[in-house]
Amino acid sequence: MVHALDEIHRTLKPNGTLIDLRPVEDHWAVEIVSSAGWQVAGRLTDVPIAVADDEAAFNAMREAESRRWYIKEKEEEFAFFYYWDTPSEMKEFMDEEWEGLEKMDADVFSTVKSAWTMANADARVRVRVKMLITKWVSC
């Protein structure tokens, strides 16, 4: 990753902008949402390889900053939501698309199904993903 940041730095003009936008592992919340509101039904389990990837990305940016390639100008966290009509659709998506990234324990899935069944007829399931956006300026 440091090599890639070096190449980006090489091609950016001084005071050029690098935007670092990525999800951050944080036991993302699984929520039931309807016209009546929303409730947390459980949390996903962070998979060790995804946590290691996060740490590697943070380390690479710290290394680039220590080499004075970039200066951090601004950083914020925000939520990004994935929505599904049913818990089964959510589980199928996670099994196919997030294999090795996030895990939903059986007891969490059971709680999500129960909460969704008890909610209003318009209820949907969502996962609240923690996102990080950082603006870096090249030196």
C-alpha positions as CSV (number, residue, x, y, z in Angstrom):
1,M,0.0,0.0,0.0
2,V,2.8,2.4,0.8
3,H,4.2,1.9,-2.8
4,A,0.8,2.8,-4.2
5,L,0.7,5.9,-2.0
6,D,4.1,6.8,-3.3
7,E,3.0,6.5,-6.9
8,I,0.0,8.6,-6.2
9,H,2.2,11.2,-4.6
10,R,4.5,11.2,-7.5
11,T,1.7,12.0,-9.9
12,L,-0.1,14.6,-7.8
13,K,0.8,18.2,-8.1
14,P,1.8,20.0,-4.9
15,N,-1.4,20.7,-2.9
16,G,-3.2,18.0,-4.9
17,T,-5.9,16.1,-3.1
18,L,-6.1,12.4,-2.2
19,I,-9.4,11.2,-0.9
20,D,-9.3,8.1,1.3
21,L,-12.9,6.7,1.4
22,R,-13.4,3.2,2.9
23,P,-15.5,1.1,5.3
24,V,-14.0,0.5,8.7
25,E,-14.7,-2.7,10.7
26,D,-16.7,-1.9,13.8
27,H,-19.1,-4.7,14.5
28,W,-21.6,-3.1,12.1
29,A,-25.2,-2.9,13.4
30,V,-28.0,-5.0,11.9
31,E,-31.2,-2.9,12.2
32,I,-34.9,-3.3,11.5
33,V,-36.4,-0.2,10.0
34,S,-40.0,0.7,9.2
35,S,-42.3,3.7,9.1
36,A,-42.5,3.3,12.9
37,G,-38.7,3.9,13.3
38,W,-35.7,1.6,13.7
39,Q,-34.1,-0.7,16.2
40,V,-30.8,-2.5,16.5
41,A,-31.4,-6.3,16.3
42,G,-27.7,-7.3,16.6
43,R,-24.2,-6.8,15.4
44,L,-22.0,-8.5,12.8
45,T,-18.8,-10.1,13.7
46,D,-15.6,-8.6,12.3
47,V,-13.5,-11.2,10.5
48,P,-9.8,-11.1,11.4
49,I,-8.6,-10.7,7.9
50,A,-10.8,-7.6,7.4
51,V,-9.5,-6.1,10.7
52,A,-6.0,-6.7,9.5
53,D,-6.7,-5.0,6.2
54,D,-8.0,-1.9,8.1
55,E,-4.9,-1.8,10.3
56,A,-2.7,-2.1,7.1
57,A,-4.5,0.8,5.5
58,F,-4.1,3.0,8.6
59,N,-0.5,2.0,8.9
60,A,0.2,2.8,5.2
61,M,-1.4,6.3,5.6
62,R,0.6,6.9,8.8
63,E,3.8,5.9,6.9
64,A,3.0,8.2,4.0
65,E,2.3,11.0,6.4
66,S,5.6,10.4,8.3
67,R,7.4,10.6,5.0
68,R,5.8,14.0,4.5
69,W,4.0,13.0,1.3
70,Y,0.6,14.1,2.6
71,I,-0.9,16.2,5.3
72,K,-4.3,15.2,6.7
73,E,-6.6,18.1,6.1
74,K,-10.0,16.7,7.3
75,E,-11.4,13.4,8.5
76,E,-15.0,12.3,9.2
77,E,-17.0,9.2,9.9
78,F,-20.4,8.6,8.5
79,A,-22.9,5.8,8.1
80,F,-23.6,4.0,4.9
81,F,-26.6,1.7,4.7
82,Y,-27.3,-1.6,2.9
83,Y,-31.0,-2.5,2.7
84,W,-32.9,-5.7,2.1
85,D,-36.6,-6.6,2.1
86,T,-36.1,-9.7,4.3
87,P,-33.6,-11.2,6.6
88,S,-33.1,-14.1,4.2
89,E,-32.2,-11.7,1.4
90,M,-29.7,-10.1,3.7
91,K,-28.1,-13.4,4.7
92,E,-27.9,-14.6,1.0
93,F,-26.2,-11.3,0.0
94,M,-23.8,-11.6,2.9
95,D,-22.9,-15.2,2.2
96,E,-22.2,-14.4,-1.5
97,E,-20.8,-10.9,-1.5
98,W,-19.2,-10.4,2.0
99,E,-17.7,-13.9,2.4
100,G,-14.5,-13.4,4.4
101,L,-15.4,-9.8,5.3
102,E,-18.3,-9.9,7.8
103,K,-20.0,-12.7,9.6
104,M,-23.5,-12.9,11.1
105,D,-23.7,-15.4,13.9
106,A,-26.7,-17.7,14.0
107,D,-28.1,-16.1,17.2
108,V,-28.0,-12.7,15.6
109,F,-29.8,-14.0,12.5
110,S,-32.4,-15.5,14.7
111,T,-32.9,-12.2,16.6
112,V,-33.1,-10.3,13.3
113,K,-35.7,-12.6,11.9
114,S,-37.8,-12.4,15.1
115,A,-37.6,-8.6,15.2
116,W,-38.5,-8.3,11.5
117,T,-41.5,-10.6,11.9
118,M,-42.8,-8.5,14.8
119,A,-42.3,-5.1,13.1
120,N,-44.7,-3.2,10.8
121,A,-45.6,-4.7,7.4
122,D,-43.2,-2.2,5.7
123,A,-40.2,-3.4,7.7
124,R,-36.9,-3.9,6.0
125,V,-33.5,-5.0,7.2
126,R,-30.4,-2.9,7.0
127,V,-26.7,-3.0,7.9
128,R,-25.2,0.3,9.2
129,V,-21.6,0.4,7.8
130,K,-19.1,2.7,9.4
131,M,-17.4,4.7,6.7
132,L,-14.3,6.9,6.9
133,I,-13.5,9.7,4.6
134,T,-10.2,11.6,4.9
135,K,-8.9,14.4,2.7
136,W,-5.1,14.4,2.3
137,V,-3.1,17.2,0.6
138,S,0.1,16.3,-1.2
139,C,3.3,18.1,-0.1
